């Protein structure tokens, strides 16, 4: 049984961003004529173009009513361009066409299900410019280009899967400091560079604004023989009592490498809301020790900077004791439960008592 379809389809200037595909050509069970499409552009999509063979949705139809797989008489597509992204819409059946170096970025968002995708709303890295899977019709494809893909072939199918195991991958670590100090984002390679690797970077405002840090926009070079390098962002101190602030550093346009993690979160901890502990004598310093931020989610910092290696003891409201050694003028409270704690610091014959909350 042959079901008639559509003939002489013409399309141009098709664009898609943050989706699954700009153009999908799949005849299902219909017998179609010619297709001509050109100027296909995508950014942060699973694929710019998906070509998939005809099929019948229920296998029994082939035997009961003689339904046959659909096809096209001819398909011509010109000028396909895909730009890599890390939050594209994906289908689980296409995971095998994703680069193995970035499969860890695939996530399932159960809180925001997509009714179009029976396997849930899945987001992850872009596959490549063109997917050709089980195609049973003639195709003519010209001028396929891509941007930001460092190892995927421009066209993938079951005989041409991405293989990036020998490539250099690039990632960037998150960073956290108190305001007035420098954020240091470490850019890392998975192995020592055999040649110079250049990577563009820029800062993106989130809750942090230009009054909180000095924006950056430039390029770093990880030289041959190295494995990492830092991006420095200077933060600005103020006297405003405010929440911790966030900025993002985004990597792009690497050469001789592949971005496996292209964004890092920078957290600027507010130090304007401080606890002052008076009647305490420090040599050649003001008669005040400052601990901040308070409340804190992670680190508790101390000023002035004369107390590395000293012991800090915290007690919860039930009297349970937690001991810390001060390193780089801070202690890490991230593993403590939320609540109120009693802080004790011993310096000579002086004992300091105060309450902190995290």
FITORNU-198889 format. One line per 2 residues: number of its first residue (from 1); for each residue x negated, y negated, z negated of C-alpha. Coordinates in nm, 4 decimals. Each point is the difference from the previous one (the first is absolute). Layout:
! FITORNU-198889
NUM> X,Y,Z; ...
This chain:
! FITORNU-198889
1> 0.0000,0.0000,0.0000; -0.1441,-0.3350,0.1030
3> 0.1235,-0.3220,-0.1630; -0.0427,-0.3155,0.2044
5> -0.1889,-0.2890,-0.1501; -0.1246,-0.3464,0.0885
7> -0.1961,-0.0860,0.3154; -0.2405,-0.2794,0.0870
9> -0.0687,-0.1456,-0.3432; -0.2159,-0.3140,-0.0083
11> -0.1384,-0.1674,-0.3135; -0.2711,-0.2513,-0.0807
13> -0.1372,-0.2091,-0.2884; 0.1007,0.2441,-0.2739
15> -0.1375,-0.0877,-0.3437; 0.0223,0.1641,-0.3399
17> -0.1563,-0.0819,-0.3367; 0.0287,0.2010,-0.3245
19> 0.2004,0.2765,0.1680; -0.0372,0.3504,0.1376
21> -0.0500,-0.0676,0.3732; 0.0508,-0.2852,0.2451
23> 0.1113,0.2411,0.2741; 0.1209,0.3592,-0.0238
25> 0.0588,0.2102,0.3105; 0.1780,0.3273,-0.0772
27> 0.2731,0.1450,0.2259; 0.1449,0.2505,-0.2491
29> 0.2405,0.2028,0.2179; 0.0620,-0.2569,0.2738
31> -0.1334,0.0089,0.3560; -0.1218,-0.3536,0.0673
33> -0.1533,-0.1813,0.2917; -0.2969,-0.2363,0.0119
35> -0.1307,-0.2226,-0.2773; -0.2283,-0.2975,0.0485
37> -0.1178,-0.1946,-0.3064; -0.2817,-0.2465,-0.0507
39> -0.1522,-0.2308,-0.2604; 0.0625,0.2017,-0.3155
41> -0.1410,-0.1562,-0.3203; 0.0057,0.1321,-0.3555
43> -0.1462,-0.0924,-0.3379; 0.0105,0.2193,-0.3099
45> 0.2180,0.2648,0.1669; -0.0346,0.3759,0.0078
47> -0.0722,-0.0176,0.3740; 0.0437,-0.2640,0.2670
49> 0.1582,0.2585,0.2314; 0.1414,0.3441,-0.0759
51> 0.0443,0.2426,0.2903; 0.1736,0.3174,-0.1077
53> 0.1404,0.2838,0.2052; 0.3641,0.0878,0.0512
55> 0.1760,0.2470,-0.2260; 0.3417,0.1132,-0.1103
57> 0.0900,-0.0692,-0.3595; 0.1562,0.3424,-0.0497
59> -0.1807,0.3032,0.1393; 0.3289,0.1869,0.0429
61> 0.1140,-0.2428,0.2682; -0.2591,0.1409,0.2396
63> 0.1598,0.3442,-0.0088; 0.3647,-0.0842,-0.0637
65> 0.0478,-0.2759,0.2576; -0.3268,0.0122,0.1916
67> -0.1172,-0.3459,-0.1049; -0.3544,-0.0777,0.1146
69> -0.2635,-0.2370,-0.1349; 0.0178,-0.3538,0.1261
71> -0.2625,-0.1689,0.2147; -0.0877,-0.3092,0.2035
73> -0.0751,-0.0032,0.3692; -0.3011,-0.2247,-0.0604
75> -0.1237,-0.2326,-0.2751; -0.2366,-0.2899,0.0689
77> -0.1289,-0.2129,-0.2900; -0.2548,-0.2789,0.0356
79> -0.1823,-0.2218,-0.2520; 0.0370,0.1614,-0.3417
81> -0.1659,-0.1714,-0.2974; 0.0075,0.1121,-0.3648
83> -0.1357,-0.1792,-0.3092; -0.0840,0.2122,-0.3040
85> 0.1911,-0.0381,-0.3267; 0.0326,0.1921,-0.3267
87> 0.3758,-0.0286,-0.0733; 0.1514,0.1325,0.3215
89> 0.3160,0.2136,0.0098; -0.0910,0.3648,0.0524
91> 0.1732,0.3335,0.0437; -0.1435,0.3048,-0.1740
93> -0.0199,0.1961,0.3253; -0.2531,-0.2569,0.1233
95> -0.2395,0.0242,-0.2964; -0.2297,0.2306,0.1996
97> -0.0597,-0.2850,0.2441; -0.1257,-0.2338,-0.2743
99> -0.3731,-0.0398,-0.0585; -0.1139,0.2302,-0.2859
101> -0.1984,-0.2881,-0.1491; 0.3152,-0.2000,-0.0795
103> 0.2611,0.2683,-0.0706; -0.0326,-0.0814,-0.3705
105> 0.1798,-0.3298,0.0770; 0.3222,0.1822,0.0922
107> 0.2709,-0.0532,-0.2632; 0.3683,0.0887,-0.0298
109> 0.2210,-0.2811,-0.1266; 0.2925,0.1813,-0.1557
111> 0.1427,-0.3205,-0.1457; 0.0584,-0.1372,0.3485
113> 0.1159,0.2921,0.2169; 0.0354,-0.0546,0.3717
115> 0.3166,0.1632,0.1386; -0.1671,0.0311,0.3407
117> -0.2719,0.2242,-0.1430; 0.1390,0.3207,-0.1484
119> -0.3274,0.0589,-0.1867; 0.0225,-0.3311,-0.1848
121> -0.1591,-0.3397,0.0532; -0.3653,0.0879,0.0535
123> -0.2619,-0.2690,0.0406; -0.3667,0.0349,0.0836
125> -0.2740,-0.0867,0.2484; 0.0664,-0.0455,0.3699
127> -0.0661,0.3050,0.2155; -0.1264,-0.1497,0.3259
129> 0.1227,-0.1694,0.3172; 0.1652,0.2975,0.1700
131> 0.1443,0.3282,-0.1239; 0.0775,0.2659,0.2587
133> 0.1641,0.3079,-0.1513; 0.1525,0.2851,0.1982
135> 0.0563,-0.2146,0.3083; 0.1640,0.1965,0.2829
137> 0.0201,-0.2813,0.2533; -0.2429,-0.1879,0.2225
139> -0.1670,-0.3072,-0.1508; -0.2242,-0.2745,0.1363
141> -0.1731,-0.1989,-0.2736; -0.2397,-0.2898,0.0598
143> -0.1869,-0.2620,-0.2058; 0.0339,0.1406,-0.3527
145> -0.1797,-0.2114,-0.2611; -0.0150,-0.0101,-0.3785
147> -0.1361,-0.2194,-0.2784; -0.1234,0.0990,-0.3445
149> -0.0078,0.3747,0.0705; -0.3580,0.1163,-0.0394
151> 0.0171,0.3688,0.0780; 0.3437,0.0950,0.1306
153> 0.0245,0.0590,0.3729; 0.2400,-0.2396,0.1703
155> 0.2186,0.2968,0.1001; 0.0648,0.2881,-0.2392
157> 0.1697,0.3334,0.0589; -0.0361,0.3541,-0.1313
159> -0.3136,0.0484,0.2125; -0.1535,-0.3359,-0.0899
161> 0.0356,-0.0500,-0.3753; -0.1985,-0.2700,-0.1848
163> -0.3254,0.1231,-0.1515; -0.1785,-0.2618,-0.2078
165> -0.1981,0.2184,-0.2386; -0.3347,-0.1372,0.1170
167> 0.1008,-0.3655,-0.0072; -0.0930,-0.2597,-0.2573
169> 0.3022,-0.1047,-0.2067; 0.0270,-0.3355,-0.1790
171> 0.1942,-0.0799,-0.3171; 0.0178,-0.2871,-0.2481
173> 0.0370,0.0103,-0.3787; 0.2411,-0.2108,-0.2048
175> -0.1461,-0.2602,-0.2352; 0.1014,-0.1766,-0.3216
177> -0.1513,-0.2957,-0.1881; 0.1001,-0.2814,-0.2300
179> 0.0588,-0.3359,0.1657; -0.3172,-0.1973,0.0584
181> -0.2049,0.3119,0.0777; -0.0756,0.1590,0.3374
183> 0.2092,0.2843,0.1400; -0.2323,0.2631,0.1478
185> 0.1604,0.2292,0.2577; -0.2218,0.2965,0.0843
187> 0.0247,0.1137,0.3643; -0.1105,0.3631,0.0261
189> -0.0912,0.2499,0.2711; 0.0531,0.3736,-0.0307
191> -0.3652,0.0549,0.0970; -0.3169,-0.1994,0.0598
193> 0.0261,-0.2170,0.3096; -0.2103,0.1131,0.2950
195> 0.0432,-0.3433,0.1607; 0.1188,-0.3451,-0.1051
197> 0.3744,-0.0151,-0.0696; 0.1843,-0.3315,0.0284
199> 0.3389,-0.0536,-0.1626; 0.2190,-0.3099,0.0053
201> 0.1761,-0.0990,-0.3211; 0.2357,-0.2670,-0.1289
203> 0.1905,-0.0838,-0.3158; 0.3797,0.0010,-0.0127
205> 0.1979,-0.1887,-0.2624; 0.2479,0.1931,-0.2090
207> 0.0858,-0.1482,-0.3403; -0.3461,-0.1631,-0.0023
209> -0.0182,-0.3246,0.1977; -0.2848,-0.2110,0.1343
211> -0.0092,-0.1870,-0.3313; -0.0951,0.3295,-0.1702
213> -0.2869,0.1132,0.2266; -0.2061,-0.1054,0.3000
215> 0.1405,0.1679,0.3143; -0.2420,0.2057,0.2080
217> -0.0032,0.0909,0.3680; -0.3121,0.1521,0.1504
219> -0.2004,0.3093,0.0845; -0.2239,0.2311,-0.1981
221> -0.2705,0.2232,0.1391; -0.0895,0.3307,-0.1639
223> -0.3503,0.0504,0.1311; -0.1422,0.3242,0.1316
225> -0.1035,0.2185,-0.2947; 0.2490,-0.1599,-0.2425
227> 0.3274,0.1429,-0.1281; 0.1829,-0.2997,-0.1526
229> 0.0123,-0.3775,-0.0350; 0.1972,-0.2531,-0.2039
231> 0.2400,-0.2741,0.1015; -0.0069,-0.2821,-0.2556
233> 0.3039,-0.2178,-0.0711; -0.0424,-0.2935,-0.2378
235> 0.2934,-0.0585,-0.2357; 0.0853,-0.3357,-0.1565
237> 0.0563,-0.0614,-0.3679; 0.2867,-0.2135,-0.1254
239> 0.1719,-0.0811,-0.3252; 0.3419,0.1212,0.1088
241> 0.1658,0.2767,-0.2009; 0.1178,0.2321,0.2791
243> 0.0360,0.3632,0.0973; -0.2791,0.2032,0.1563
245> -0.0253,-0.0718,0.3725; -0.0513,0.2175,0.3052
247> -0.1771,-0.0461,0.3317; -0.0855,0.2458,0.2773
249> -0.3182,0.0508,0.2000; 0.0720,0.1495,0.3423
251> -0.2626,0.1682,0.2190; 0.0337,0.0147,0.3787
253> -0.1849,0.0441,0.3301; -0.2736,0.2398,-0.1136
255> -0.2647,0.1121,0.2451; -0.1757,0.3366,-0.0316
257> 0.2485,0.1100,-0.2654; 0.3636,0.0702,-0.0870
259> 0.2149,-0.1701,-0.2646; 0.1381,0.2591,-0.2418
261> 0.1098,-0.2669,-0.2554; 0.0247,-0.3493,0.1452
263> 0.1430,-0.1992,-0.2940; -0.1048,-0.0603,-0.3581
265> 0.1849,-0.1686,-0.2877; -0.1762,-0.2742,-0.1923
267> 0.1392,-0.0772,-0.3463; -0.0809,-0.3307,-0.1683
269> 0.0626,0.0361,-0.3723; 0.1312,-0.3088,-0.1748
271> -0.2269,-0.1226,-0.2804; 0.2041,-0.3039,-0.0980
273> 0.2077,0.1891,-0.2548; -0.2720,0.0825,-0.2571
275> -0.0190,0.1081,-0.3579; -0.2405,-0.2103,-0.2082
277> -0.1640,0.1533,-0.3054; -0.1224,-0.2798,-0.2222
279> -0.2274,-0.0103,-0.3039; -0.2552,0.2207,0.1718
281> -0.3630,-0.0965,0.0374; -0.1906,0.0732,0.3205
283> -0.3543,-0.1302,0.0414; -0.0196,-0.3157,0.2093
285> 0.3606,0.0391,0.1127; 0.3327,-0.1574,-0.0849
287> 0.1679,0.1320,-0.3089; 0.2503,0.1964,0.2101
289> 0.0129,0.3442,0.1613; 0.2499,0.0315,0.2845
291> 0.1647,0.3205,0.1235; 0.2120,-0.0052,0.3173
293> 0.2334,0.0558,0.1793; 0.2624,0.0678,-0.2591
295> 0.2222,0.1886,0.0769; -0.2217,0.2171,0.2242
297> 0.0632,0.3030,0.2179; -0.3623,0.1007,0.0536
299> -0.3070,-0.1817,-0.1301; -0.0364,-0.2142,-0.3099
301> -0.2800,-0.2578,0.0377; -0.2072,-0.1823,-0.2593
303> -0.1590,-0.3457,-0.0084; -0.2708,-0.1091,-0.0715
305> -0.2148,0.2580,0.1750; -0.2192,0.1146,-0.2865
307> 0.1646,0.3242,-0.1081; -0.0894,0.2788,0.2457
309> -0.0531,0.3349,-0.1724; 0.2009,-0.0975,-0.3049
311> 0.2814,0.2187,-0.1268; 0.3664,-0.0947,0.0282
313> 0.2654,0.1941,-0.1895; 0.3743,-0.0112,0.0648
315> 0.2785,0.1369,-0.2176; 0.3570,0.0526,0.1095
317> 0.2973,-0.0715,-0.2257; -0.0186,0.3558,-0.1394
319> -0.3632,-0.0399,-0.0950; -0.1532,0.2145,0.2748
321> -0.3556,-0.1072,0.0760; -0.1491,-0.0672,0.3460
323> -0.3689,-0.0821,0.0326; -0.1691,-0.1814,0.2889
325> -0.3487,-0.1227,0.0847; -0.0023,-0.3462,0.1532
327> -0.1659,0.0050,0.3428; -0.0393,-0.3074,0.2212
329> 0.2081,-0.1929,-0.2531; 0.3075,0.2163,0.0387
331> 0.1744,0.3194,-0.1092; 0.2356,0.2103,0.2117
333> 0.3456,0.0456,-0.1545; 0.1670,0.1497,0.3070
335> 0.0394,0.3426,-0.1638; 0.1789,-0.1330,-0.3066
337> 0.3762,0.0075,-0.0252; 0.1874,-0.3294,0.0144
339> 0.0406,-0.1571,-0.3401; -0.1527,-0.2178,-0.2700
341> -0.3524,0.0759,-0.1267; -0.2144,-0.1336,-0.2838
343> -0.3519,-0.0955,0.1124; -0.3020,0.0172,-0.2312
345> -0.3483,-0.1199,0.0965; -0.2996,0.0202,-0.2348
347> -0.2912,-0.2423,0.0334; -0.2410,0.0095,-0.2919
349> 0.1962,-0.0627,-0.3142; 0.2902,-0.1598,0.1858
351> 0.3179,0.1857,0.0788; 0.2475,-0.1354,0.2545
353> 0.3629,0.1048,0.0025; 0.2621,-0.0825,0.2559
355> 0.2895,0.1528,0.1918; 0.0073,0.0669,0.3744
357> 0.2769,0.1326,0.2184; -0.0288,0.1839,0.3316
